[in-house]
Amino acid sequence: MSTSDGNIESILHEDRSFDPMPSKGAPWHIGSLDEYKELYARSIEDPAAYWSQAAEQMHWYNHWRSVVSYEAPDAKWFVGGTTNLCYNCVDRHVKDGFGDQVGIVWEGEPVGDNGPEILRLTYADLQRETAKFANVLLAHGVRRGDVVTIYMGMIPELAIAVLACARIGAVHSVIFGGFSAQAIADRIEDANSKIVITCDGAWRRGSVVPLKDNVDEALELVGEGKVKTVIARQRCMNGIGWTEGRDHWWHDVMQDAIEDCPCVPLDSEEMSFLLYTSGSTGKPKGIQHTVGGYMVYTATTSKFAFNLVPDADQMYWCTADIGWITGHSYILYGIMPNRVPTLMYEGAPNHPEPDRFWDIVERHKITQFYTAPTAIRAFMKWGDEHPKKHDLSSLQVLGTVGEPINPEAWMWYHNVIGGGECPIVDTYWQTETGGHMITPLPGATPTKPGSCTQPFFGIDAAVVDADGNEVGANEGGLLVVRKPWPGMLRGVYGDRDRFVDTYWSTVKIDGKPVYTAGDGARRDDDGYFWIMGRIDDVINVSGHRLGTMEVESAMVAHASIVEAAVVGMPHEIKGTGIAVFCSLATGFTASDDLRSELREHIAKEIGAIAKPDMIRFTDALPKTRSGKIMRRLLRSIAAGELEVNQDTSTLEDFSVVAKLQESGES
Ligand code: WTA
């Protein structure tokens, strides 16, 4: 990351021994760096031994015959074993006598006279509700392996719907509530899904997001009759359209549902869910995850990275939305098997006031708090007075995820939120990896602000050149993972070529392909990893992945645009913002009105997260002699490194800069 690299360097060199190693959350699962190193070395020497011992912590109906079989790019974990994710998150705790313990705490966004609405669901409640909803799914024709689309706000029924799918082996495809009708339609079509679970609306910063309307619009795009069933949970009581025969209220279908529906023993390698994520080319791809490997991987990483301990008065909170992988793995699937309550918050961090998160931390005595650098930067901007109003002394471990954290934000998080006493786990991972790949372990790994530090057990991460040779200390290279791990993706839904091309074609070692993450990285003299950002055409906006091609094709779908190029630009809060350079069709004039119209158009095509931060109109895009758009030049212009006359009333002419650049380059 060019934005933070300078800072990282100075902190590294000025204070190389920075190591808070706080002790507030002790005892730690891993007590020292030496213990980590020894365990790590053993896990890499014999991954099967490490992972079979980890898998023994879970419930299996049938034990696996072999731990792993691997022929790159295809891995199978816990081969022949049968298990169930919902059983391990919920039923198992009931069976063990913990039915009365709280599994999920939920807090709604609106704050009434008596405070916000809070629900505490015990494992027994969750067993009953997931069984009932599983029966509803079965009654509507859902069978093992069918894809159930879920597009809901952050309400308890979202967790119940997800876990109900897991109960019966239906494959869920959760779509983030911020995505548009077009994005929903694309995902429903790609997965050939026949059923959608949604809500009338979702609360966001005091307003209603019309989820059911978006679903209705999406289903029109998909074509009549393709989706047979829509089940909607009432939440905001906003008026919605209704298609008789297809649409059902959640409360109606649940009313008579039977409370008994045993978890189905599923093959370890069966697909548990699809989650769509952006790539360099084309439409978002459906990343496929499994039952057994994903379960073992998320539960194990959760336990060690967050130091989860049952019956230790812990209250864990991850602020992500379940629509992203972070919510899948670290609100639900990884946390719940550890029998530590997980908090789900419905709304925005600044509603009704900018101290909402700290108010939640104080009231619920949060012990582990997991959020994104973009949120931390926003909190910094809103001012220290908001967290300072609250007692945050319950906090033990602080986590971040989604993008590189700039050292300034790291220090603020450490001092202002953690009171200088909580370890920070900067967890590097991806939708594709299922769970954490490179992360400090609290209490064991000395941290350096801006570095995700060391690989998790069993993760053979390396920084290599194009030939697969490890590069030297402090040299940049490609981040690869040389051995398989249980949580790895097993495919891109319906597109084997894309799976192979994207992840397994860039680097070979000893003639065999290795997993290439798509990120640039370097290791310092201590072997610590520093993620340097994406090396493909993916940009990371507020920790959310977007393909520049996705935004470009949405732009040219607008009548006024002939050609568009999208690049990332530094952004104070989002980390990376979206800059669009585009040329207009004849008859259209550059104006601020057109800019606003285009921003709304993008929100409609993809979602509000993809709204450009800057739109610049030009006669023609700067191209090389061979006709390639000069993206590096556009990035410099967007970053303000190159001065170009910017007059909104006329079209900009980048050709002059382009020519200068090209002649300078050759
Ligand atoms: C980036 C989110 C630096 C990276 C879990 C990766 C990070 C992409 C970090 C995956 C981190 C995630 N430090 N960069 N701690 N965590 N990234 O699939 O570029 O939404 O490839 O998964 O986010 O984003 P995704």
Residues whose N, C-alpha, C, O or C-beta is under 5 A from the ligand:
A	BS01	WTA	T400 V401 G402 E403 P404 D426 T427 Y428 W429 Q430 T431 E432 C452 A517 D519 I531 R534 G543 R545
